[in-house]
Amino acid sequence: MKLGPLSYVKRLYESVVIPKMTYGLDTWFCPISTSTGSNTRRGSVGFAKRLGKVQRLAGILITGVIRTTANDYLDLHAHNTPIELRLNQLCFEAAVQICTLPASHPLHTVVKRAARFHSIRRHRSSLHNLMHTFQLNPDDFETIRPFPVPPSWKAQFTIDIATSKDAALERALERHRNFDLCLYSDGSGLDSRIGAACITDMRDDSFTRHLHLGSSTDHTVFESEVAGAILALPPYHPFPTSNASSSVSTIKAQCALFIVIDSNPANICSSRSTRS
């Protein structure tokens, strides 16, 4: 059997050998862990040692080193994740996927029950081992629901993102001269506090609105940017009734990511803040 170039051996090991060795790993492998103040490893240590022999053989074929090379040096030069870390990582990914199952899934109730009973010492199931080792709880995961839109959907506003600060300033001054109503929104964090503001600039008057979201441990700057843009919308901003129906307005938001997401609601990434 010809293995070909060493780079092909690495690809073969990552794409074929690893998936076959770890198929259904979360059902038969107990993640390896150590207790506080002890070096004794718990879990499927024997399985990890046997699979480590396969990875060692692959590392020797990948690097071409002598067979007496230590495993840690071999994994380092072959760019292989140590076998115990790799197995634990795969188990953790599987456990997270299980915790994110919707309430309509048959395993949802079983997973929540397994996460509650961490004190079971005998006859633990695979779910008990996963939840106990990684200290996971399905209630700690956030649910982000999709926001489907038809293919023919189009935004009800025009988007214009400048390529530079100078271009943005020039466009802002031009629109300030041409529009009767301009709104400027922004959000930021200061002294571990997150807040947003919106300024309404009219021909003959101007006023502001402020919003304090809370601590930086509970909120992000992106949320404040979104909150600032929401403050500029008619339901949240008290437009003068005399000018709201006749004047043309423009909203200037600093966060380009929010503008891109709001122009296409199908983008799930970070778009929950725009709908909450």
C-alpha positions as MATLAB code, in Angstrom:
seq = 'MKLGPLSYVKRLYESVVIPKMTYGLDTWFCPISTSTGSNTRRGSVGFAKRLGKVQRLAGILITGVIRTTANDYLDLHAHNTPIELRLNQLCFEAAVQICTLPASHPLHTVVKRAARFHSIRRHRSSLHNLMHTFQLNPDDFETIRPFPVPPSWKAQFTIDIATSKDAALERALERHRNFDLCLYSDGSGLDSRIGAACITDMRDDSFTRHLHLGSSTDHTVFESEVAGAILALPPYHPFPTSNASSSVSTIKAQCALFIVIDSNPANICSSRSTRS';
ca = [
       0.000    0.000    0.000;
       1.405    3.385   -1.033;
       0.572    6.207    1.322;
       1.766    9.002   -0.971;
       3.232   12.327    0.215;
       3.314   13.002    3.937;
       0.789   15.843    3.609;
      -1.715   13.391    2.147;
      -1.246   11.108    5.161;
      -2.212   13.978    7.448;
      -5.354   14.658    5.409;
      -6.218   10.961    5.339;
      -5.861   10.712    9.103;
      -7.981   13.802    9.807;
     -10.734   13.108    7.280;
     -11.048    9.304    7.412;
      -9.345    7.744   10.422;
     -10.514   10.194   13.095;
     -14.221   10.123   12.078;
     -14.188    6.321   11.976;
     -12.456    5.980   15.356;
     -14.732    8.476   17.077;
     -18.059    7.485   15.516;
     -20.706    7.632   18.247;
     -18.029    8.725   20.709;
     -20.453   10.370   23.129;
     -22.276    7.054   23.675;
     -19.334    4.804   24.570;
     -16.607    7.171   25.790;
     -16.572    8.801   29.214;
     -14.659   12.114   29.132;
     -11.372   12.053   31.002;
     -11.082   14.388   33.974;
      -9.081   14.823   37.173;
     -10.333   15.711   40.625;
      -9.190   18.860   42.400;
      -5.921   18.221   44.219;
      -5.417   14.810   42.611;
      -3.578   13.592   39.532;
      -5.740   10.491   39.170;
      -7.540   10.489   35.849;
     -11.125    9.333   35.650;
     -13.025    8.225   32.606;
     -12.261    6.000   29.632;
      -8.494    6.157   30.073;
      -7.998    2.703   28.550;
      -9.842    3.639   25.362;
      -7.767    6.805   25.083;
      -4.519    4.847   25.369;
      -5.557    2.411   22.638;
      -6.619    5.204   20.316;
      -3.414    7.022   21.182;
      -1.451    4.157   19.628;
      -3.250    4.752   16.347;
      -2.482    8.466   16.505;
       1.144    7.732   17.294;
       1.418    5.537   14.201;
      -0.173    8.288   12.116;
       2.217   10.853   13.572;
       5.234    8.737   12.659;
       3.966    8.376    9.094;
       3.243   12.100    8.842;
       6.574   13.351   10.169;
       8.868   10.467    9.201;
      10.671   10.530   12.565;
      12.212    7.576   14.345;
       9.894    5.308   16.321;
      11.408    6.207   19.703;
      10.194    9.827   19.535;
       8.125   10.892   22.540;
       4.391   11.300   22.013;
       4.254   14.967   23.027;
       6.981   15.937   20.536;
       5.360   13.753   17.903;
       1.953   15.408   18.302;
       3.580   18.835   18.268;
       5.471   18.378   15.002;
       2.611   16.487   13.326;
       0.132   19.222   14.371;
      -2.072   16.607   16.027;
      -4.199   17.465   19.027;
      -3.289   15.176   21.966;
      -5.661   12.252   21.871;
      -7.247   12.897   25.278;
      -7.930   16.546   24.436;
      -9.307   15.575   21.039;
     -11.691   13.010   22.510;
     -12.837   15.385   25.251;
     -13.384   18.132   22.696;
     -15.535   15.900   20.515;
     -17.559   14.839   23.561;
     -18.001   18.466   24.585;
     -19.224   19.436   21.116;
     -21.702   16.552   21.155;
     -22.903   17.525   24.642;
     -23.456   21.138   23.585;
     -25.433   20.001   20.548;
     -27.582   17.814   22.790;
     -28.212   20.724   25.172;
     -29.407   22.914   22.305;
     -32.136   20.512   21.196;
     -35.552   22.209   20.978;
     -38.312   21.460   23.460;
     -40.161   19.468   20.796;
     -37.311   16.943   20.562;
     -37.865   13.620   22.411;
     -34.494   13.899   24.173;
     -35.062   17.397   25.534;
     -36.736   16.238   28.766;
     -34.235   13.407   29.220;
     -31.284   15.773   28.878;
     -32.726   18.240   31.399;
     -33.313   15.411   33.862;
     -29.753   14.140   33.403;
     -28.345   17.635   33.937;
     -30.156   18.023   37.270;
     -28.923   14.824   38.899;
     -25.183   15.421   39.235;
     -24.977   13.385   42.460;
     -25.592    9.993   40.839;
     -22.591    7.776   41.614;
     -23.680    4.406   40.266;
     -25.115    3.271   36.963;
     -24.567    6.569   35.244;
     -25.661    6.840   31.651;
     -23.665    8.536   28.921;
     -25.787   11.656   29.322;
     -25.021   11.786   33.045;
     -21.296   11.530   32.322;
     -21.376   14.282   29.718;
     -23.468   16.682   31.794;
     -21.505   16.017   34.993;
     -18.020   16.233   33.466;
     -18.588   19.486   31.585;
     -21.093   20.976   34.085;
     -23.654   21.704   31.371;
     -27.269   22.723   31.820;
     -29.694   23.150   28.899;
     -31.321   26.101   30.692;
     -28.070   28.071   30.391;
     -28.208   28.094   26.587;
     -29.875   30.887   24.695;
     -32.479   30.083   22.073;
     -32.187   32.107   18.862;
     -35.183   31.535   16.647;
     -34.905   31.931   12.866;
     -36.515   34.852   11.115;
     -37.455   33.605    7.632;
     -38.380   36.096    4.952;
     -39.643   35.484    1.404;
     -37.100   35.771   -1.431;
     -38.935   38.818   -2.740;
     -38.506   40.740    0.535;
     -36.813   44.124    0.264;
     -35.895   46.641    2.922;
     -38.159   49.665    3.216;
     -35.200   52.028    3.442;
     -32.086   52.899    1.476;
     -28.720   51.832    2.889;
     -25.539   53.786    2.275;
     -22.278   52.749    3.983;
     -19.361   55.064    3.306;
     -15.960   53.618    2.475;
     -14.023   56.005    4.749;
     -14.497   58.528    7.546;
     -13.989   61.473    5.215;
     -16.609   60.167    2.801;
     -19.028   59.573    5.675;
     -18.517   63.124    6.953;
     -19.052   64.596    3.495;
     -22.286   62.651    2.994;
     -23.512   63.563    6.470;
     -22.997   67.281    5.838;
     -24.693   67.037    2.455;
     -27.747   65.288    3.874;
     -27.864   67.680    6.785;
     -28.340   70.486    4.276;
     -30.862   68.624    2.113;
     -33.056   66.863    4.688;
     -35.472   68.497    7.099;
     -35.000   65.865    9.790;
     -31.743   64.036   10.672;
     -31.205   61.527   13.456;
     -27.823   60.508   14.848;
     -27.589   57.367   16.982;
     -24.712   55.702   18.771;
     -23.966   53.309   21.591;
     -20.884   52.707   23.699;
     -19.519   51.501   27.002;
     -17.930   53.611   29.749;
     -16.961   52.706   33.310;
     -18.412   49.202   32.888;
     -21.756   50.676   31.846;
     -23.474   50.239   28.497;
     -25.746   52.911   27.072;
     -27.142   54.438   23.902;
     -28.285   57.838   22.699;
     -30.109   59.387   19.771;
     -30.066   63.037   18.689;
     -32.825   64.510   16.548;
     -31.608   67.475   14.531;
     -34.278   69.580   12.857;
     -34.152   72.866   11.038;
     -35.271   74.893   14.039;
     -34.942   72.542   17.002;
     -33.106   69.483   18.358;
     -33.544   67.083   21.269;
     -32.029   63.834   22.534;
     -33.029   60.515   24.046;
     -30.852   58.361   26.288;
     -31.055   54.716   27.321;
     -29.004   52.917   29.967;
     -28.920   49.186   29.266;
     -26.962   48.073   32.324;
     -23.627   46.602   33.269;
     -21.043   45.473   30.714;
     -21.199   41.993   32.227;
     -24.802   41.640   31.041;
     -24.752   43.663   27.803;
     -22.411   44.318   24.896;
     -21.486   47.392   22.882;
     -23.215   45.894   19.854;
     -26.486   45.801   21.799;
     -26.042   49.472   22.620;
     -25.454   50.272   18.939;
     -28.675   48.462   18.068;
     -30.549   50.178   20.903;
     -29.348   53.562   19.658;
     -30.670   52.856   16.169;
     -33.993   51.653   17.602;
     -34.335   54.911   19.538;
     -34.376   56.692   16.186;
     -37.458   54.812   14.999;
     -40.867   56.554   15.128;
     -42.442   54.285   17.795;
     -39.675   55.184   20.250;
     -38.815   58.735   19.220;
     -41.343   61.561   19.707;
     -41.367   63.152   16.265;
     -43.141   66.492   16.112;
     -46.513   65.899   14.505;
     -46.225   69.042   12.435;
     -43.108   67.867   10.611;
     -43.309   64.081   10.758;
     -45.722   63.720    7.861;
     -44.217   66.300    5.524;
     -40.456   66.163    6.036;
     -38.001   63.624    4.725;
     -35.717   62.071    7.338;
     -32.432   60.197    7.410;
     -31.023   58.037   10.212;
     -27.262   57.912   10.703;
     -26.088   54.855   12.648;
     -22.438   54.185   13.354;
     -22.591   50.369   13.555;
     -22.160   48.976   10.031;
     -22.833   45.414   11.227;
     -26.298   46.382   12.454;
     -27.043   48.095    9.136;
     -26.061   45.009    7.145;
     -28.065   42.667    9.391;
     -31.130   44.882    9.406;
     -31.083   45.033    5.609;
     -31.317   41.219    5.481;
     -33.182   39.712    8.480;
     -32.354   36.194    7.274;
     -28.836   36.683    8.677;
     -29.145   34.977   12.048;
     -25.724   36.045   13.359;
     -26.281   38.639   16.104;
     -29.662   39.581   14.654;
     -31.555   38.599   17.818;
     -30.742   42.024   19.273;
     -32.584   43.710   16.428;
     -35.747   41.697   17.174;
     -35.713   41.606   20.983;
];
